[in-house]
Amino acid sequence: MTPFSKKSRRSFLKDSLLATAVAATSSFSIVPRHVLGGTRADGSRVIAPSDKLNIAAVGCGGKADFNIQQAYNSGSDNFVALCDVDDRQAKKYRAKFSNAPYFQDYRELFDKAGKTFDAVIVSTPDHMHAPIAMAAMQLGKHVYVEKPLTHDIYEARMLTEAARKYKVVTQMGNQGSSGDATRIIETAIQDGIIGHVHTIQCWTNRPVWPSGVQSPKDKGESQPIPAGVNWPLWLGTAPTRPYHEAYMPFRWRGYWDFGTGALGDMGCHFMDVPFRALKLNYPTSVECSVGSVYADFFKEAFFDDSCPPSAAIHLTFPSNDKKVKEIKFSWFDGGIRPPLPEGVAYDDLFRSEDGGMLFIGTKGMLTGGLFGNDPKLLLSDKTLPAPKAPLVDGKTDGHQQQWVKACKQGYGAYTSSPFEQAGPLTETVLMGNLATRSYMARENGKFTGRKKLLWDGPAMKITNYDYANRFVRREYNGGYSL
C-alpha cells in the first residue's frame, strides 16, 4: 500500500468526520447480514425479510389458482416465471404477471429462467410432483408441493431425503396442518385427555369424480388434442395413451397412471392430524376391501386403469404408548362410514359431509371434521385445551405465506408440513393404495392379493407377498428420472 500524503490524510479524516455526522443525523446504522440477506456457512441462502421472494409456478390452474394467490399475497411477493402444459389453464396468470416468462416444459423453465427465482410451487397432477420437486431442490430452490407429496412410496422417501441433502425449505399443500384445530387435537391427545388412544378412524365422501369406470384407453377411444395443450408433456412420467377429455382437468384423480384416488386426495388432510398427534411411524401391516363396479354370485368387476368407487383400509402401527400394544387405524371413502360407537349420538359424530375423524381412548373419544376442525370430546367430562405454539398467522389460509416467510429465513425455519413430516405421512397414505391395487390386481388370472400385507418400512418392502412390491415404485416413461 502506498503511504498517505499529508494532504490526502487530512482529506480522509475530514471525509470520515463528515460521514460520521451524516450517519448521526440520518439515524444510519450498520445492520446484521441476516437482515440484508446473504448466504450461510452451510450454503443455504437467506433473503432479507423486507425483500420479496421470487417464485416460479409450475401449474397455473385448478389448485394452483389458490396457491398462487396466497403466496403472492396481494403483491408482497413476486411470481417471476410461469409454467403449465395447458395454455388454457395458464391464461389468467399470464395476463396478471405479464412480465414473467412462460413455459410449457418445467425443464426449460429451470434451464432458461432458473437464476431469476428462489422458490417453486408445484401444483400439477400427482404423477409429476416428484420429478419437478426433485429438479427444483437439486438447483437449490425452496419447494411447495401440493398433496399428496408424491404418486408412489419410493418417490416420497426420495424427496424426504433430498430436502435434508439440499438444505431447502419445504412444505406440502395440506393446509390443515397450519390450522389451530390440528394443534388442539395434538395437545389433547398428548396430554391424555381421552386416556390411552388405541383406535383411529377417518372417513371422507370422496371420490366426487368418476371412479370405478372403464377408461377411454380401455375402450379404445380418443379425441383430438385441444389447441394449447401439450399432451406428451401432460403425460410426462405416465405411459403413453391417446388424449381424451375424461382425464383433464381434475378428473385425472380417478386414474392410477396420474392420480391417487380418494385416499391420495383427502388422506393427507384427514390422516395428518392423528399421524402427528400420536407421532406415528411406518405401519407394520395393511389390509383392505374395495367396492366393485358390479357383481354377481361368482364374479367381481374392476377396471385396472381406474381407482375404485369406495374402499375400506385398515393399518396397524406400533404404539409409542407403553399402555397400548398397537394402534388400529382405519380409513373409509366413497361414502362408507365407521360404525357408531355405543352411547354416541349420530349427529355428534357425523357432523360434516366432507368426512371426519375419531380417536378412541381408554377414557373417552375425540372427533373432528376436515383438518380436525370443530374438535369435540365424546363420552368425556374433560374440556379441550388451548392449542400449543407454534400457531400460524392466517391459520389454514396462511399455509402458503408461512412457507414464503420461511424461505426468506432459510433452511431450518419452521413450516407446518416440511418434507421430513410430509414424506412419511405420504408414504403411509400411499400404503393404502398399495393394498388397494394389490387387492384389485389379478396374478395369473386370480385375485391373490386379498390378505393382510406385512410392511418393512425402512426397507420399503412387503415381506409376505412379493407381487405387491410392484406398487412401491413405478417405472417412469418419457425419459424422466429422479
DRENMAR-449277 format. One record per atom (N, C-alpha, C): residue in three letters; x, y, z. Coordinates in steps of 0.05 Angstrom, whole numbers, plus 5000, padded with zeros to 4 digits. Each point is the difference from the previous one (the first is absolute). Layout:
<recs>
ALAXYZ...
</recs>
This chain:
<recs>
MET501749765000MET498350245000MET501850255000THR499150204986THR501550254998THR499450175024PRO502050125015PRO499450175023PRO498450244992PHE498250095019PHE498450244995PHE501950245000SER499450194982SER501350265003SER498650155022LYS501250225010LYS498850165021LYS497350114991LYS499950084974LYS497550124990LYS497849784998SER500849774989SER498049794997SER499049905027ARG501850005020ARG499249915027ARG498150195012ARG500550274997ARG498250205010ARG497249974986SER500149954974SER497549974985SER498449765010PHE501549785005PHE498849765009PHE498650045027LEU501550135019LEU498850065027LEU497650174998LYS500250214982LYS497750194997LYS497649854989ASP500449834980ASP497849854988ASP498849805020SER501849885017SER499049815020SER498250145020LEU500950245010LEU498450155019LEU497350094988LEU500150074975LEU497550084986LEU498149774998ALA501149764993ALA498349764998ALA498849935027THR501550045021THR499049935027THR497750195007ALA500450264994ALA497950195006ALA497449944984VAL500349934975VAL497749934983VAL498649765012ALA501649805008ALA498849765011ALA498450065025ALA501150195017ALA498650065025ALA497450154995THR500050184981THR497550164995THR497949844985SER500949794985SER498049844985SER499349745013SER501049955025SER499549765015SER500949754984PHE502150044984PHE501149774985PHE501349815019SER499749744995SER501349805016SER500849764984ILE502149865009ILE500849764987ILE498249775010VAL498849844982VAL498249795008VAL501349734995PRO499249805014PRO501149734997PRO499549904972ARG501849814991ARG499849894974ARG497449854995HIS498949875022HIS497649844996HIS497650184994VAL500150265007VAL497850184994VAL500150074971LEU502450034989LEU500350084972LEU499949774981GLY500249765011GLY500149764983GLY502949924995GLY500349774989GLY502749904995GLY500049704999THR502449885006THR500349714999THR501249905027ARG498849795011ARG501049895024ARG502549834994ALA501349925022ALA502449834997ALA499449744987ASP497549895004ASP499349754987ASP499150024971GLY500150254990GLY499350044972GLY497150084995SER498349985021SER497250084996SER499750304999ARG498250094983ARG499750294996ARG498050125020VAL500650245009VAL498250155017VAL499250254985ILE497450054999ILE498950234986ILE499050205021ALA500650254996ALA499250215019ALA497049995003PRO498950015024PRO497150005004PRO498550224985SER501450224996SER498750224985SER499949954970ASP501649814991ASP500049954971ASP497749824992LYS499350004975LYS497949834989LYS501349734992LEU498749785006LEU500949744991LEU499249984971ASN501949924983ASN499549954972ASN499349714996ILE497649954989ILE498849744999ILE499449924971ALA500349754994ALA499149894974ALA497749815006ALA497950004983ALA497749835003ALA500149794978VAL500049745007VAL499749784981VAL497249895004GLY498350074982GLY497149955003GLY498750275006CYS498050084984CYS498850265004CYS497049995003GLY498849774997GLY497149985002GLY499249815023GLY497449975005GLY499049835021GLY501050095027LYS501249825016LYS500950075026LYS502250214999ALA501450024978ALA502250204997ALA498950285003ASP497550044992ASP498850265001ASP500050105029PHE499249835019PHE500150085028PHE502850025011ASN501749814993ASN502850015009ASN501450264992ILE499750074974ILE501350244990ILE498950255014GLN497450025003GLN498850235013GLN501150045029GLN500049785015GLN500950015028GLN503050065002ALA501649904982ALA502950055001ALA500650284991TYR498550104980TYR500450274989TYR499250215021ASN497949945015ASN499250165022ASN499650304993SER498550044978SER499450274991SER502550164993GLY502149864992GLY502450144991GLY502250015020SER499749885023SER502250015019SER502449834991ASP499449824980ASP502149834989ASP499649984970ASN502049904986ASN500050004970ASN499749734988PHE498549994978PHE500149774982PHE501550094975VAL502349884995VAL501750094979VAL500249814976ALA498849765003ALA500049814978ALA497649815003LEU498949924977LEU497649835000LEU500449764982CYS498749785007CYS500249764983CYS497449845002ASP498949924978ASP497749824999ASP499949864973VAL499349755000VAL499949864975VAL497450064985ASP498250155012ASP497450074988ASP499750305000ASP500350124977ASP499850304998ASP497450105010ARG497949844998ARG497350095010ARG500150055030GLN501449825014GLN500150035029GLN501850245009ALA501950074983ALA501950215006ALA499050284993LYS497850024986LYS499250254989LYS499750225021LYS498849955022LYS499550205021LYS502650125010TYR501949835007TYR502550105012TYR502050104980ARG499849914975ARG501750124979ARG499250294997ALA497450065002ALA499150284998ALA500750165025LYS499849885023LYS500550145026LYS503050065003PHE501749804993PHE502950045002PHE501250004972SER499350214986SER500650024971SER503050014995ASN501650095019ASN502950024996ASN501449735007ALA498649815011ALA501249755007ALA500249824975PRO502349894994PRO500249814977PRO498349755006TYR498949894978TYR498249775002TYR501149774984PHE499849765012PHE501049764987PHE497949785003GLN500149804982GLN498449775004GLN501549775012ASP502650004998ASP501749785010ASP501650105025TYR499649885023TYR501450105024TYR503049984997ARG501049824984ARG502949974996ARG501150254986GLU498550104981GLU500850244986GLU499750255019LEU498049995017LEU499750215020LEU502650025018PHE500849775010PHE502450005018PHE502550074984ASP500249914976ASP502450054984ASP500250304992LYS497850124991LYS500250274989LYS499450225020ALA498549945021ALA499250215019ALA500749945028GLY501549785005GLY500649915026GLY501550205018LYS501550174988LYS501550205016LYS498350235010THR497550014991THR498350235007THR498249945024PHE499949765010PHE498249945022PHE501449835022ASP499050025024ASP501149865023ASP498349775009ALA497549984991ALA498149805010ALA498049924978VAL498949765004VAL498249894980VAL497549895013ILE497750064989ILE497549875009ILE499149804978VAL499749755008VAL499349784982VAL497049935005SER498350064980SER497249945002SER499149864975THR500849754997THR499649844976THR498549755008PRO499149844980PRO499149735007PRO502149845016ASP499149825016ASP501749865019ASP502549874987HIS499749894976HIS502149854988HIS502450164992MET499850275001MET502350174993MET501250155024HIS498949965024HIS501050155023HIS503049945005ALA500749755001ALA502749925009ALA502250104981PRO499849944973PRO502250094983PRO500450305000ILE497850155001ILE500250305000ILE501250095026ALA499049905022ALA501150095026ALA502949925004MET500849764991MET502749925002MET501950184983ALA499250064976ALA501650174983ALA500350285012ALA497950105013ALA500250265013ALA501949995023MET499849805017MET501849985023MET502949964992GLN500549864979GLN502749964990GLN501250274991LEU498350194993LEU501050274993LEU500150185024GLY499449895024GLY500050175024GLY497650175004LYS497849934987LYS497550155002LYS498349895023HIS498850185015HIS498049925020HIS497549914985VAL498549805012VAL497849894985VAL497549975017TYR497750064988TYR497449955011TYR498649814980VAL499149775010VAL498849804983VAL497349935009GLU498149994982GLU497249935008GLU499949715011LYS497949955015LYS499749735010LYS498649834979PRO500449735001PRO502049875016PRO502850074989LEU502049985018LEU502750084992LEU500949874974THR499349744998THR501049844976THR497849804992HIS500649874978HIS498249804989HIS500649725011ASP502549945007ASP500649745012ASP501850035024ILE500349785015ILE501450005025ILE503050074997TYR501249884980TYR502950044995TYR500550304995GLU498450134985GLU500350294995GLU500050165025ALA498149935018ALA499750155025ALA502649975017ARG501149765001ARG502549965015ARG502350164987MET500150014974MET502250154987MET499850305004LEU497550115000LEU499750295004LEU500750075029THR499249825019THR500750055028THR503050025004GLU501449814988GLU503050005002GLU501250244986ALA498950084977ALA501150224984ALA499750265014ALA497850045015ALA499650255014ALA502250055021ARG500849785013ARG502350025019ARG502650054985LYS500449864979LYS502550014985LYS500550284989TYR498050124987TYR500350254986TYR499450245018LYS499149955024LYS499650225020LYS498250224989VAL497649924992VAL498150194990VAL497549995018VAL498450224999VAL497650025016VAL497749864984THR498549835013THR498049844986THR497350025015GLN497949954984GLN497350005011GLN498249844982MET498449825011MET497949864984MET497450165003GLY498349984980GLY497650165000GLY497749895015ASN500549885024ASN497749925017ASN499650225021GLN498550204992GLN499850255015GLN498949975028GLY498649775005GLY498949955026GLY502249985021SER502549934992SER502249985019SER500850275011SER499050224989SER500550275010SER497750105017GLY497949845003GLY497650095014GLY500249965030ASP498550155015ASP500049975029ASP498849745009ALA498149894985ALA498649755008ALA502049775002THR501849994980THR502149795001THR501650015026ARG500650245009ARG501650045024ARG498449955025ILE497550065000ILE498249945023ILE499949705004ILE499549854978ILE499749715002ILE502749885008GLU502150094988GLU502749905007GLU500550045030THR499450235010THR500450065029THR498249825017ALA497549974993ALA498149845015ALA500949705002ILE500849904977ILE500949724999ILE502549965017GLN502050174996GLN502549975014GLN499850065030ASP497950165008ASP499650055028ASP498349785013GLY499149814985GLY498549775011GLY497150075007ILE498850204986ILE497350085007ILE498049774997ILE500449824980ILE498249774996ILE501549745008GLY502150025015GLY501449765009GLY501949904979HIS500349744999HIS501849874982HIS498649934974VAL500850134978VAL498749964974VAL500949744987HIS498049844992HIS500649754987HIS498849964973THR498050174993THR498649974975THR499550274987ILE500450024974ILE499550244984ILE498449934976GLN498050164993GLN498449964976GLN499750274986CYS500549994973CYS499650244983CYS498249924977TRP498450194990TRP498349954978TRP499550254983THR499349964975THR499550224981THR497849934981ASN498750204989ASN498049954979ASN501249984972ARG502650064998ARG501349964973ARG500249714993PRO500049934974PRO500450184977PRO497450144991VAL500450244990VAL497950164988VAL500650044970TRP501649824989TRP500749994972TRP499549714990PRO499949954975PRO499549734990PRO502149805010SER499249795013SER501849795010SER498649734995GLY501649804997GLY498949734995GLY498849984972VAL500950174982VAL498950014973VAL502049894980GLN499049904978GLN501849914979GLN501150254985SER502650014998SER501350244989SER499850014969PRO500250234989PRO500150024971PRO502249834987LYS502349985014LYS502149834990LYS499149714997ASP498749905020ASP499149724999ASP497849964979LYS498550214995LYS497849984980LYS501050074972GLY502650074998GLY501250074974GLY499050274989GLU499350185018GLU499050264992GLU502250215001SER499850204982SER501850235001SER498650244988GLN501250235005GLN498950254990GLN502350174990PRO499450204983PRO502250184991PRO501150165023ILE502550055001ILE501350155021ILE499250304996PRO498950125021PRO499250294997PRO502450184995ALA499550224987ALA502250204996ALA501050105027GLY502650025002GLY501250105024GLY500749795021VAL499249754995VAL500649785018VAL502449844989ASN502149985016ASN502349844992ASN499649725013TRP498649824986TRP499249755012TRP502449835008PRO502149974984PRO502349845009PRO501250115026LEU500250265003LEU501050115025LEU498149965023TRP497350014995TRP498149945021TRP500349715009LEU500449824982LEU500449725008LEU502549965016GLY502150154992GLY502549995016GLY501049735006THR500149925026THR501049745008THR498249774995ALA497450064993ALA498049794997ALA500349864973PRO499149754997PRO500049864975PRO498450154978THR500949984976THR498750134978THR497149904995ARG498250184995ARG497349934993ARG498850234984PRO497949954984PRO498750224985PRO498750205018TYR499850254991TYR498650215015TYR497049945001HIS498950075023HIS497050005003HIS499450205022GLU497850144997GLU499250205019GLU499349885027ALA499649745001ALA499449865025ALA502250035021TYR502450064991TYR502350015018TYR500650275012MET499250214986MET500950275009MET497850204994PRO499950225016PRO501450035026PRO498649855022PHE501349965022PHE498949915026PHE499349705000ARG498749904979ARG499049725000ARG502349804999TRP502450094995TRP502349825001TRP500349865027ARG498950115021ARG500249895027ARG499049715001GLY498249934982GLY498749735001GLY501549794984TYR502350074988TYR501549814983TYR502849955012TRP500749755003TRP502449935015TRP502650114987ASP500150034974ASP502450104987ASP500650295008PHE498050155008PHE500350285006PHE499450085029GLY497949885011GLY499150085026GLY500349785021THR499050065024THR500349815022THR497349965014GLY497850064986GLY497449945009GLY499150175024ALA497849915013ALA498950155022ALA502050015024LEU501449785004LEU501949995022LEU502350204996GLY501150004976GLY502250194994GLY499050295002ASP497650054991ASP498950275000ASP499550105028MET498749845017MET499150095026MET501549895024GLY501549784996GLY501449875022GLY502050195013CYS501450164985CYS502050185011CYS498750225017HIS497450054996HIS498550195016HIS499049875026PHE498749774998PHE498849885023PHE502149855017MET501749844987MET501849835015MET502350155012ASP500550244990ASP502250175012ASP499650055029VAL497550055009VAL499550075027VAL500749785020PRO499049754996PRO500849795018PRO502949924996PHE501150034976PHE502749924995PHE501950165017ARG499550265003ARG501850175016ARG499250005029ALA497549975006ALA499149995028ALA501249765015LEU500149774987LEU501049765012LEU502949944992LYS501250184984LYS502749974991LYS500549734988LEU498349934981LEU500149744987LEU502449974982ASN501049764997ASN502249944981ASN498949824979TYR501649844988TYR499149824979TYR498049805011PRO497949944984PRO498249785009PRO501449734997THR498949805014THR501249734997THR498349824983SER497450074996SER498349844983SER497850174988VAL498849904978VAL497850134987VAL498349794987GLU497350045001GLU498249834985GLU497650174992CYS498549914980CYS497850164990CYS497949844987SER497850134994SER497949904981SER499150244984VAL499149964976VAL499250224982VAL497449944987GLY498650214992GLY497449974986GLY500549944971SER498649794990SER500349934972SER497750144984VAL500350004974VAL498150144983VAL497349854999TYR500249744997TYR497649835001TYR500949735009ALA498249845010ALA500749735009ALA497649824996ASP500649754994ASP498049795001ASP500949805021PHE498949775000PHE500749815021PHE502849894997PHE501250034977PHE502649874996PHE502250194990LYS499350254993LYS502050174988LYS500150285014GLU502350124998GLU500350285008GLU501250154976ALA499250254996ALA501050154978ALA501650245009PHE502550024991PHE501750235006PHE501250094973PHE500250264996PHE501450104977PHE502850085008ASP502049864990ASP502750035009ASP501150294998ASP498950154981ASP501050274995ASP499050215019SER497749945014SER498850205017SER499949925029CYS500050205017CYS499849955029CYS497249915007PRO499749855022PRO497349905007PRO498150215009PRO497449955000PRO498050195009PRO500050035030SER501049805015SER500050025029SER502049805011ALA501050055024ALA501949825012ALA500050025030ALA500749785014ALA500449995028ALA502849895005ILE501750155013ILE502849935004ILE500750005030HIS501449795008HIS500649975028HIS503149975004LEU501150185015LEU502950015005LEU500549945029THR502349885006THR500949955027THR502750145004PHE500250155022PHE502550155006PHE501149915027PRO502650005004PRO501149975027PRO499250245016SER499549965026SER499250225018SER502350115015ASN500050265003ASN502150135017ASN499150015029ASP497649905006ASP498950005027ASP500449725011LYS501449985022LYS500649735012LYS497549865009LYS497850155004LYS497449885008LYS498449884977VAL500950064975VAL498649914976VAL502049854983LYS499249754993LYS501849834984LYS500350104972GLU497850074987GLU500050094972GLU497650184995ILE500350174979ILE497850184992ILE498649884976LYS497449985002LYS498349924978LYS498950254986PHE500650034974PHE499450244985PHE498449924975SER497550084998SER498349934977SER499250254984TRP499949964974TRP499250214981TRP497749904983PHE498050184996PHE497649934984PHE499550224980ASP499649944975ASP499350204980ASP497649914983GLY499250174982GLY497749934983GLY497450015015GLY499850145022GLY497650025015GLY499749795022ILE501949815002ILE499949805021ILE500950145026ARG498649935022ARG500750125026ARG500449775021PRO501550065020PRO500549805021PRO497449965017PRO499949795015PRO497649965017PRO499950215022LEU497550065008LEU499650205021LEU500649875027PRO501850125016PRO500649885026PRO497650025019GLU499849805017GLU497750005019GLU500150245018GLY497750125004GLY499750245017GLY500550264986VAL500750004974VAL500650244985VAL497750064981ALA499150255000ALA497850084982ALA501150034971TYR498449924981TYR500850004972TYR501050284992ASP498550205006ASP500650284992ASP502450115015ASP500849885022ASP502450095014ASP502649904986LEU499749784985LEU502449894987LEU500050084971PHE497849954986PHE500050054971PHE498850284995ARG501750205004ARG499150284999ARG500650144974SER501649884983SER500850144975SER499849814976GLU499150104978GLU499849844976GLU502849934989ASP502050185005ASP502749954990ASP501249745012GLY499349955025GLY501249775014GLY500750085028GLY501649825013GLY500750065028GLY502149815010MET500650025026MET502049835013MET499049945028LEU500849775010LEU499349925028LEU502449875013PHE500750105024PHE502049885017PHE498549865022ILE500749755005ILE498849855022ILE502149935020GLY499650105025GLY501949955021GLY498749855023THR501549955021THR499049855023THR498350175018LYS499950274996LYS498450175017LYS498250194984GLY499349924976GLY498350164984GLY500750014971MET498850174985MET500450034971MET500350294992LEU501250044977LEU500450274990LEU499449994970THR498450184990THR499450014971THR500450274989GLY500550014973GLY500350254986GLY499349964971GLY499750224986GLY499349994971GLY502550024983LEU499750104976LEU502350054982LEU502050185014PHE502649924998PHE502250145014PHE499849985030GLY498149835010GLY499649995029GLY498250235010ASN498850154982ASN498450235007ASN497749935019ASP499350195017ASP497849975019ASP500449755017PRO502349975013PRO500549765017PRO498049995023LYS499349765007LYS498049965021LYS500549745015LEU499950025027LEU500349765017LEU497449855002LEU500149745000LEU497749835003LEU500449815024LEU497949965015LEU500149825023LEU502250085019SER500350265004SER502250105017SER499050255014ASP500850045026ASP499250245014ASP502350215000LYS502149954984LYS502350184998LYS499350234981THR501850194999THR499750224980THR502550004983LEU499750104976LEU502350004981LEU502050225008PRO502649954997PRO502050205007PRO500350214979ALA501450225006ALA500750204980ALA502249884982PRO500250084975PRO502049904983PRO502850095008LYS501949824997LYS502850075006LYS501350144976ALA501950165005ALA501650134979ALA501749794986PRO500950054976PRO499850254986PRO497350034984LEU498650215005LEU497650064985LEU500850154974VAL498349984980VAL500650114974VAL498350244994ASP501250224992ASP498550244992ASP498149924977GLY497550065003GLY498149934979GLY499049725001LYS501149845018LYS499149725003LYS500249854974THR497849864992THR500249844975THR500550174976ASP498950244999ASP500450194978ASP502850125000GLY501549965022GLY502750115001GLY502149794993HIS499249774991HIS501949784995HIS502150074980GLN499150124978GLN502050074979GLN501850235009GLN498950205013GLN501650225009GLN502049925022GLN499249805016GLN501849905020GLN502549894986TRP499649854978TRP502249904985TRP501750224987VAL498750204989VAL501450234988VAL501850135021LYS499050065024LYS501650135020LYS502349825009ALA499549745001ALA502149815008ALA502250004979CYS499250024974CYS502050014979CYS501950235003LYS498950235009LYS501750245004LYS501949965024GLN499249845019GLN501849955023GLN502149794993GLY499349814983GLY502049804992GLY499549735012TYR501549814992TYR499749725009TYR500149995030GLY498149845011GLY499849985029GLY497750165012ALA498950184984ALA497750165010ALA497649815001TYR498250055019TYR497749825005TYR497950034978THR499149774990THR497549994984THR498349775012SER497450024995SER498249815012SER500249724988SER500649984974SER500149744988SER502549974982PRO502450015012PRO502549964985PRO500149724990PHE501749954980PHE500149734989PHE500949795021GLU501450085020GLU500849825022GLU497549895014GLN497850165000GLN497549915011GLN498149904978ALA499950144978ALA498149944979ALA500849744985GLY502649954998GLY500949764986GLY499049745013PRO500649965026PRO499049765013PRO496949985001LEU498750235003LEU497150004999LEU499049904973THR501250114979THR499249924973THR500549704995GLU502349905010GLU500549714998GLU497849845012THR499150095024THR497849855014THR497450014984VAL499350244989VAL497650034984VAL500249814976LEU502350004987LEU500349844976LEU500249705005MET500549925026MET499949725007MET497249904995GLY498050175006GLY497249924995GLY499549944970ASN501250174983ASN499749954971ASN501549754991LEU502349955012LEU501449754994LEU498249765006ALA498750005024ALA498249795007ALA497649984981THR498950234992THR497850014982THR500749884973ARG502350084989ARG500849904974ARG500749715001SER501149915022SER500649715003SER497449845001TYR498050115014TYR497449875003TYR498649984973MET500350204983MET498650014975MET501549844978ALA502649965003ALA501649894979ALA499649694999ARG500249904976ARG499949714995ARG502849904993GLU500949815016GLU502649874994GLU499349734988ASN500949974975ASN499349754985ASN497049954999GLY498650234997GLY497149984996GLY498449965026LYS501350005023LYS498649965025LYS500550235019PHE498050065017PHE500350205021PHE501549875023THR502650065002THR501649875021THR501050205021GLY499450264996GLY501050205019GLY498150075022ARG498049825005ARG498050065021ARG500949885026LYS501950145012LYS501249915025LYS501150235015LYS500649965025LYS501450215015LYS502950014990LEU500850244991LEU502750034990LEU501850105022LEU502349885004LEU501950075020LEU502150184989TRP500650235014TRP501650214988TRP502650045016ASP502250004986ASP502650075012ASP500550294991GLY499450205018GLY500250284993GLY502750094991PRO502149955016PRO502750104993PRO500949894973ALA499349754994ALA500849874974ALA498150064978MET497750125006MET497950064980MET499149744985LYS499249805015LYS499549744988LYS497849855014ILE498149884984ILE498149815011ILE501549735003THR499849885023THR501649775006THR498649734995ASN497350014997ASN498649754997ASN498549974974TYR500450184981TYR498749984974TYR501550174980ASP501949894987ASP501950154983ASP498650144977TYR497949894990TYR498650134977TYR499250295007ALA499350055025ALA499150265008ALA502250214999ASN502549925000ASN502250195000ASN500350154974ARG498649914979ARG500050154975ARG498750275003PHE498450045021PHE498650255005PHE501550195019VAL502449925008VAL501650175017VAL501450214983ARG500849934976ARG501550184983ARG499249944971ARG499150204986ARG499249974972ARG502350074981GLU499849904976GLU502050064979GLU499150254986TYR501950194996TYR499450244986TYR500149964970ASN498250134986ASN500050014971ASN501350274991GLY500650024975GLY500850264988GLY502750105007GLY501849835012GLY502750095006GLY500250165026TYR497950015016TYR500150145025TYR501449835021SER501150145020SER501349855022SER500250185024LEU500749885023LEU500650165024LEU503050045003
</recs>
